[in-house]
Amino acid sequence: MAALTSQTETRADSALLNIAAHLPLLADRRPDRPAVIHPQVGAPLTFRQLNEECDRYAWGLTRLGVGHGTRTLLMVKPGRAFFSLTFALFKLGAVPVLIDPGMGKANLLGCIEEATPEACIAVPVVHAARVFFPRAFRSVKLAVTVGRRWFWGGPTLARLRESTLQAFPCAPTRASDIAAIAFTSGSTGAPKGVVYEHGMFAAQVRELRDFYGIQEGEVDLAAFPLFALFSVAMGVTVVIPDLDPTRPAQVDPALFVAAIQRYRITQSFGSPAIWDRVGRYCVERQLTLPSLRRVLMAGAPVSPTVLERVHRILPDSADAHTPYGATEALPVSSITARDVLRDTAAKTRAGKGTCVGRPFPEITLRVIRITDEAIPAWDDRLVLPHSQIGELVVKGPVVTREYFRRERDSARAKIKDGDAWWHRMGDVGYLDEQGQVWFCGRKGDRVQTTSGTLFTDPCEAIFNQHRDVCRSALVGVGPAGRQRPVIVIEPQPGRFPATADEVTRFRDELLQMGAAYPVTAGITTALFHRAFPVDVRHNVKISRDKLAAWASRQNPSPLEGEGEGEGEQG
């Protein structure tokens, strides 16, 4: 992919774009309106104060040698420092390196080493890791501590803030200049650094604002910190919720709802795991949330049951949306809860997949034949007809071009098409006759049997309708082409089968359900697992590879049913 990097760097692109350029304009238009509210920390930060704080940090970092193109590892908690520092780095033309801290120590250190950051702005625990794991941080020449400095040198954030207040000129970055490196969570493979360009950020702000009708002056309960950067750029007040962003499934719904009510929240973007809990909480207490205009849920397919609960607690003028995309391409498509409940939920329950709506206006989406091999150049003959399941590929201004220093991964995920590039989503699905996109699962999770290929989402939707099923996962046991399909069940709380008779009864009910549908008729093995392993970012993507390994260790007989009462560990 060397040609990709060269092409990106040398592309003739005269447009000057920088997401931080929104801040001084907002500071002039809405100087006293809160930009960031962090109730657990202190007073709100207005747009004027945010812009001034960014300028102070930008000047301070400039004196320390941070400038255009400086890769800067940024690891701070969501809050005013996160927003001030991120926008300060954008103003400088530096390149923030953003890594999900919940991915585990080995992955985290590997990502840091791979990114070769020249500067590190982080909380004390990260700097302690820098001392104890020097190999991962050996490229770092400058370290700034956000908080108390312990047994290492370097300036603190408080020192940077002492800079003389003076407007900092926004770097004249072009659309094709690298803006940031954001690592994937690693939930669907090894974490990879996704290279964002300034033009891509500008396109994301434009697409999200225009498609959802987001207006200046709105208030966002920011359950996903990166999306909150776009909210600030749109002139939306961001409220930081009282939750651990690495564990959204553990949100306290009472605190979340209290924040919506106190600050008259108009929108919230977060994991379906959050809204599953919040929806249950509100429905049980007959609460509604009249200030909300929109709820955005992303990270994994959202069940019609969750959408129905959320829809019930919203005012008639509001709706829930499930945008589809990935770190490498966001947003791709979107659908409303109203459309799902009215038009597509019944098809999902019948094993047709999950409808994720129509592509955004600037996105081109195609479905191509499934292959695990690299595709070096685009060919229209790759495209499959409507209603045929294949791999989803996308092209457009929000679609990234490469992974940072991972030529082999870039070659497998990108397809060159003249001066443009397609991104292979790694998901399988199809387009219907109305131009809607239907998601059928991850390509790598497909189960290849002697009688054909099974896809996870259509099959799991059948079994998820059982009253005692919390969620299910289709996995394959054995070599590709000769895999045995196994449906693994996580029962509802308190419904795990405790005796052999309960196991048999539960299993038989499930297999009878499956036998009624062509897509699941060939599944004759059901196992029970107490708690599925899930991704670290949204806490909803099921780690089917781990479940497949676990299933392979259980009794393989589809008739005996032995081992189904096991599975307390993944």
Number of C-alpha atoms within 10 A of each C-alpha: 19 11 8 18 15 10 13 18 13 10 12 11 13 10 13 14 22 26 23 24 18 15 24 21 16 24 20 12 13 17 17 14 19 22 30 27 23 17 14 10 10 9 11 19 22 20 27 22 19 28 27 22 24 29 29 24 30 32 23 20 23 15 12 15 12 22 20 20 19 18 25 28 24 23 22 21 16 19 20 22 17 19 22 22 24 25 30 28 31 26 26 29 28 25 29 28 27 23 24 20 19 15 20 12 11 8 18 19 21 16 23 22 17 17 25 17 23 18 26 24 22 22 20 20 14 18 24 15 14 19 14 11 12 14 13 21 25 14 17 19 11 18 21 24 24 21 14 11 18 11 9 13 12 9 16 18 21 14 12 20 19 13 17 12 14 10 14 18 13 21 19 16 25 19 22 22 26 23 29 25 23 24 24 22 24 16 18 17 10 14 19 26 26 24 23 26 26 24 23 26 21 18 19 20 18 13 21 18 16 12 11 13 10 19 13 15 15 18 28 29 26 24 25 21 20 14 16 24 20 20 26 25 21 22 25 26 29 30 25 23 25 16 17 14 24 17 17 23 20 14 20 16 20 12 14 19 19 12 18 22 16 8 15 17 24 23 24 25 24 21 24 25 24 24 26 19 21 23 25 16 17 19 14 9 8 10 14 18 19 17 17 24 21 23 23 19 23 21 21 20 21 22 18 18 14 18 25 16 20 24 22 17 21 21 15 10 9 19 22 24 25 25 26 25 19 16 19 24 24 22 21 26 20 22 19 20 23 16 15 23 15 10 12 20 20 13 15 24 20 17 22 23 27 25 29 24 25 20 20 19 12 14 20 14 21 22 25 23 15 16 10 10 9 15 16 14 12 16 12 8 8 14 17 18 16 15 15 15 20 23 25 25 21 22 23 20 20 24 26 21 27 25 24 19 17 14 15 11 16 22 19 17 24 27 23 17 13 8 9 14 21 22 23 24 19 19 19 28 26 26 24 14 10 9 13 18 28 24 27 28 24 18 20 15 23 21 24 21 19 10 10 10 15 23 26 25 26 23 29 26 23 23 28 20 17 16 10 17 19 16 20 26 24 26 28 26 21 16 11 14 14 15 18 22 25 24 26 26 27 21 22 15 11 8 15 20 18 11 10 14 10 14 20 19 12 20 21 16 12 23 19 14 16 21 15 12 14 11 19 25 14 17 19 21 21 26 24 25 22 18 17 24 18 15 20 20 23 24 21 22 18 18 17 24 16 14 25 22 15 17 26 15 11 15 14 16 11 15 11 11 20 17 18 22 19 15 19 10 11 15
